Amino acid sequence: MKAKEVRGKEDAELRFDTDQLEKELFELRFRSLVEANSDPSQIRRNRRDIARMKTILQERQLGIRGQQPR
């Protein structure tokens, strides 16, 4: 997910998406330990998407880069 797409979402949507990605990341990590993971790069993508969303939420909270809390 691109930062531009994330910035277009509301705060509530970002929190919901972050929660969903964190659950998916947990499941991917668990599956990678138990069985062969078909797409190990998915873990990396999820971690980066979560970090991107949390960063934008924090920017909005602090008023950085002209973003207003939604």
C-alpha positions in Angstrom: 0.0 0.0 0.0 1.4 3.4 -1.0 1.6 6.3 1.5 -0.7 8.4 -0.8 -3.4 5.7 -0.4 -3.0 5.6 3.3 -3.2 9.4 3.6 -6.5 9.3 1.9 -8.1 7.2 4.6 -9.8 8.3 7.8 -8.2 7.7 11.2 -10.7 5.0 12.1 -10.1 3.2 8.9 -6.4 3.3 9.5 -6.8 1.9 13.0 -9.0 -0.9 11.7 -6.6 -1.7 8.8 -3.7 -1.7 11.2 -5.4 -4.2 13.6 -6.3 -6.4 10.7 -2.7 -6.4 9.3 -1.3 -7.1 12.8 -3.6 -10.2 13.1 -2.6 -11.3 9.6 1.1 -10.8 10.5 0.7 -13.0 13.6 -0.9 -15.7 11.5 1.9 -15.5 8.9 4.6 -15.7 11.5 2.9 -18.7 13.1 2.5 -20.4 9.8 6.1 -19.8 8.8 7.2 -21.6 12.0 4.8 -24.5 11.6 4.9 -25.1 7.9 6.6 -23.9 4.8 5.6 -20.3 4.0 4.6 -19.9 0.3 5.3 -16.2 0.3 7.9 -15.0 2.9 7.9 -11.5 1.4 4.4 -11.0 2.7 5.6 -10.7 6.2 7.9 -7.9 5.2 5.1 -6.1 3.3 2.8 -6.4 6.2 5.4 -5.0 8.7 6.0 -2.1 6.4 2.3 -1.3 5.8 1.7 -1.4 9.6 4.6 1.0 10.2 3.4 3.3 7.4 -0.1 3.5 8.8 1.2 4.1 12.4 3.5 6.8 11.2 0.8 8.6 9.4 -1.5 8.4 12.4 1.3 9.8 14.6 1.9 12.6 12.1 -1.8 13.5 12.2 -1.8 13.5 16.0 1.2 15.8 16.2 0.1 18.0 13.3 3.2 17.3 11.3 3.2 17.8 7.5 0.0 19.7 7.5 -2.2 16.7 8.2 -5.2 17.3 10.3 -6.7 14.6 12.5 -9.8 13.2 10.9 
